[in-house]
Amino acid sequence: MIIDTHLHVGFKGFSEQELINYLDANGIEKCWLLTWEEQAPVIDDLYQHLSIDRVLEAYHNHPDRIVPFYAPDPGRRNVESLISKYLEMGVQGIGELKVKYKWSSPEMLRYLKAVDGTGCPVLFHMEADRYHFIPPNDNVTGKALDVIMNRGFNGVVRKYVDRFINLTGLFKEKFKARLKYFPGYLMDFQGLEKRLQQFPDINFIAHGPRFWNHVSRNPDEELNFMRGKVEEEGIAVQLLKEYDNLYADISGKSGFNALTRDEDFAKELLHECADKLLYGTDNYELGHFEAIKSFELPKQKEELILHENAEALIQP
């Protein structure tokens, strides 16, 4: 049995029917279907609204295949009533929480108080802050610059272009004028640890590049995805091991990268934390399932990752 704990409808071309086709083609019995809601995103190009309405529609059409999640923006004034309303409509988890707040913010304290006692897990996205390059226009050149500076080459181009401009002074004013500060998503590990301590009855599920980059100590924050050997365990692994209420899903490019950058480390992590990890893809067909199978885990541990942990986290 397989449960994909991180999927979206309307993301990366997945319509409702394509989502079901994907589940069928890959032998996936169920999926957690997640929203993304952010009010007033700092950078519009980084945000794609993934509505609760489409999640609930898919759930009502396929109640045996879909577990609906919803994460209202913590800045909404009626966040408590929204959570209560949608739980009554069948929502079983909070996610994907992908917002510009820090865990230490008063908005997040209020949010977690609203979730506490519901039995819902909270699936969240961590991403580091940075300066985002705003391309000059929407033509072919602008789109190419967007890919090169913001998404391409693992962040290396942006890093070295910035260094070159600062050293030479060439195009400095024009370049700096096109940089906009992105504050990151739930990026403070110290704040996360405090919330894990404050809310022991909430199960938190981590996801995203900042979390998975920090399986190693002192990663290069300017890179999108860390490469190479994990010489020393980072705070992400330490928190997973220390707190019973912290889990992580292996979805997306970031989770896949963490499984493949250092096979010896990944195998050890899967063995030691099999009861804390969840299978998921985030609509990416990178080979997450094949990666799990390649480690030839004992069947009991493989089953934990593929479905048993997910089943335990959702209230019957």
C-alpha positions in Angstrom: 0.0 0.0 0.0 1.2 3.6 -0.8 -0.2 6.9 0.4 1.2 10.0 -1.3 1.1 12.6 1.5 1.9 15.6 -0.6 -0.2 16.3 -3.8 -2.0 19.3 -5.2 -4.8 19.7 -7.7 -4.2 22.5 -10.2 -0.4 22.4 -9.7 2.0 21.3 -12.5 -0.8 20.5 -14.8 -2.6 18.1 -12.5 -6.4 18.4 -13.0 -8.7 16.3 -10.8 -8.8 13.5 -13.4 -5.1 13.6 -14.1 -4.6 13.3 -10.3 -6.7 10.1 -10.1 -5.0 8.8 -13.2 -1.6 9.4 -11.5 -2.7 7.5 -8.4 -4.0 4.6 -10.5 -0.9 4.4 -12.7 1.4 4.3 -9.7 -0.5 2.0 -7.4 -1.2 4.7 -4.9 -4.3 4.0 -2.8 -4.8 7.4 -1.3 -3.3 10.9 -1.3 -3.3 13.9 1.0 -4.5 16.8 -1.2 -3.2 20.2 0.0 -4.0 23.8 -0.5 -1.8 26.9 -0.7 -3.2 30.1 0.6 -1.2 33.3 1.1 -2.7 36.7 1.5 -0.7 39.5 -0.1 2.3 37.5 -1.2 5.5 39.5 -1.2 6.4 38.4 -4.8 3.5 37.5 -7.0 5.5 35.3 -9.3 6.4 33.0 -6.4 2.8 32.2 -5.5 0.1 30.0 -7.0 -3.2 29.9 -5.2 -4.4 26.3 -4.7 -7.9 26.6 -3.4 -9.8 24.6 -0.8 -12.8 24.5 -3.1 -11.0 22.4 -5.7 -9.7 20.1 -2.9 -13.2 19.6 -1.5 -14.6 19.0 -5.0 -12.1 16.3 -5.6 -12.7 14.8 -2.2 -16.4 14.6 -2.7 -15.9 12.9 -6.1 -13.3 10.5 -4.7 -13.8 10.2 -1.0 -12.0 6.8 -0.8 -8.9 8.2 -2.5 -8.4 11.7 -1.2 -7.7 13.0 2.3 -8.4 16.8 2.2 -6.1 19.3 3.9 -6.5 23.1 4.2 -4.2 25.8 5.6 -5.8 29.2 5.7 -3.3 32.1 5.9 -2.4 32.8 9.5 -2.9 36.5 8.9 -6.7 36.1 8.3 -8.8 37.6 11.1 -11.2 34.7 11.1 -8.6 31.9 11.1 -10.2 30.1 14.1 -13.7 30.0 12.5 -12.2 29.0 9.1 -10.4 26.0 10.6 -13.5 25.0 12.5 -15.8 25.4 9.4 -13.7 23.3 7.1 -13.1 20.6 9.6 -16.9 20.2 9.7 -16.8 19.9 5.9 -14.4 17.0 6.0 -10.9 18.5 6.2 -8.6 16.2 8.1 -5.3 18.1 8.2 -3.7 21.6 8.0 -1.5 22.0 4.9 0.3 23.1 3.0 1.2 25.9 5.3 3.5 28.0 3.1 3.6 31.5 4.3 5.9 34.4 5.0 5.6 34.4 8.7 8.2 33.1 11.2 7.3 30.4 13.7 8.1 33.0 16.5 5.5 35.4 15.2 2.3 36.2 17.2 0.3 35.1 14.1 1.7 31.6 14.3 1.1 31.4 18.0 -2.6 32.3 17.5 -2.8 29.9 14.6 -1.4 26.9 16.5 -3.7 27.6 19.4 -6.6 27.3 16.9 -5.2 24.0 15.6 -4.4 22.6 19.1 -7.0 20.1 20.2 -8.3 19.3 16.7 -6.2 16.3 16.2 -5.0 17.7 12.8 -1.4 17.4 11.7 0.2 20.6 10.3 2.2 20.1 7.1 4.5 23.1 6.5 7.0 24.4 4.0 10.4 25.9 5.0 12.3 28.1 2.6 15.2 30.5 3.2 15.0 34.2 2.7 16.9 35.7 -0.2 16.8 38.5 -2.8 14.6 37.6 -5.8 15.5 39.0 -9.2 12.6 40.7 -11.0 13.1 40.3 -14.8 12.6 43.5 -16.9 9.6 42.2 -18.8 7.6 39.2 -19.8 9.2 38.5 -23.2 11.5 35.6 -24.0 14.6 37.4 -22.7 12.8 38.3 -19.4 11.7 34.7 -18.9 15.2 33.4 -19.6 16.6 35.8 -17.0 14.0 34.7 -14.5 15.0 31.0 -14.9 18.8 31.8 -14.9 18.8 34.1 -11.9 16.0 32.6 -9.7 15.5 29.0 -10.6 18.3 27.7 -12.8 21.7 26.2 -11.9 20.9 25.5 -8.2 21.2 29.2 -7.3 24.9 29.4 -8.4 24.3 32.0 -11.2 22.6 34.5 -8.9 25.3 34.0 -6.3 28.2 34.7 -8.5 26.6 37.4 -10.6 25.9 39.3 -7.4 29.5 38.8 -6.3 30.8 40.0 -9.7 28.7 43.1 -9.7 29.7 44.0 -6.1 33.4 43.6 -7.0 33.3 45.5 -10.3 30.5 48.0 -9.8 29.3 47.2 -13.4 25.5 47.5 -13.7 25.3 47.7 -9.9 22.4 50.2 -9.7 20.4 48.5 -12.4 20.9 45.1 -11.0 20.1 46.1 -7.4 17.0 47.9 -8.5 15.6 44.6 -9.8 16.2 42.7 -6.5 13.3 42.3 -4.1 13.7 40.8 -0.7 11.8 37.6 -0.1 11.5 36.9 3.6 11.3 33.1 3.3 8.6 30.7 4.5 8.5 29.6 8.2 12.3 29.6 8.1 13.3 30.0 11.8 14.4 26.7 13.3 14.6 28.1 16.8 11.0 29.3 16.6 10.0 25.9 15.2 11.6 24.1 18.2 9.8 26.4 20.6 6.5 25.6 19.0 7.2 21.9 19.1 7.7 22.3 22.8 4.7 24.5 23.3 2.3 22.3 21.4 3.2 18.6 22.1 -0.2 17.4 21.0 0.1 18.9 17.4 2.0 16.7 15.0 4.1 18.9 12.7 5.2 17.6 9.3 8.2 19.4 7.7 8.8 19.9 4.0 10.8 22.2 1.7 14.3 23.1 0.8 15.3 24.9 4.0 14.4 21.9 6.1 16.0 19.3 3.8 19.2 21.4 3.2 19.6 21.4 7.0 20.1 17.7 7.3 23.7 18.7 7.1 25.3 21.3 9.4 26.0 24.8 8.1 24.6 24.4 4.5 25.3 27.1 1.9 22.1 29.1 2.1 22.6 30.6 -1.3 22.2 27.3 -3.0 18.7 26.0 -3.7 19.7 22.4 -2.9 22.8 21.3 -1.1 25.0 18.7 -2.8 27.7 16.3 -1.6 28.4 14.3 1.5 26.7 15.0 4.8 29.7 15.2 7.1 27.8 16.2 10.2 24.1 16.0 11.0 22.2 19.3 10.9 19.4 20.7 13.0 16.7 19.1 10.8 17.9 15.6 11.8 18.4 16.6 15.4 14.9 17.9 15.7 13.4 14.9 14.0 15.2 12.6 16.5 14.5 14.7 19.6 10.8 15.6 19.2 8.1 12.9 19.0 5.7 15.4 17.3 7.9 16.3 14.4 7.8 14.3 11.1 8.9 15.1 7.6 7.7 14.2 4.1 10.3 13.4 1.4 8.4 15.1 -1.4 9.5 17.6 -4.0 13.0 18.3 -5.4 14.2 19.1 -1.9 13.2 15.7 -0.4 14.4 13.8 -3.4 17.8 15.6 -3.3 18.2 14.7 0.4 17.7 11.1 -0.5 20.2 11.1 -3.4 23.0 13.5 -2.5 24.6 11.1 -0.1 23.3 7.5 -0.3 25.1 6.3 2.9 23.6 9.2 4.9 20.2 8.7 3.4 20.1 5.0 4.2 21.1 5.7 7.8 18.4 8.4 8.1 15.7 6.1 6.6 16.7 3.3 9.1 16.9 5.6 12.2 13.9 7.7 11.4 11.6 5.4 9.5 8.8 6.1 12.0 9.1 9.9 11.4 9.2 10.0 7.5 6.3 10.1 5.0 6.3 9.2 1.3 5.2 12.1 -0.9 6.0 13.6 -4.3 4.5 17.2 -4.5 3.5 16.5 -8.1 7.1 15.8 -9.1 7.9 12.6 -11.0 11.5 12.4 -10.0 11.6 8.8 -8.8 10.8 9.1 -5.1 9.4 5.6 -4.9 12.3 4.1 -6.8 14.7 5.9 -4.4 13.0 4.4 -1.4 13.1 0.9 -2.9 16.7 1.3 -3.8 17.8 1.3 -0.2 16.3 -2.2 0.4 14.9 -1.3 3.8 13.4 -4.0 6.0 9.8 -4.4 5.0 8.5 -3.1 8.3 10.4 0.2 7.9 9.5 0.6 4.3 5.8 0.1 5.2 6.1 2.8 7.8 7.3 5.3 5.3 5.0 4.3 2.4 1.8 4.4 4.4 1.7 3.4 8.1 3.0 6.8 9.4 0.5 8.6 7.3 -2.4 6.5 8.5 -1.4 7.0 12.2 -1.4 10.8 11.8 -4.9 11.1 10.5 -7.7 10.7 13.0 -10.2 7.9 12.1 
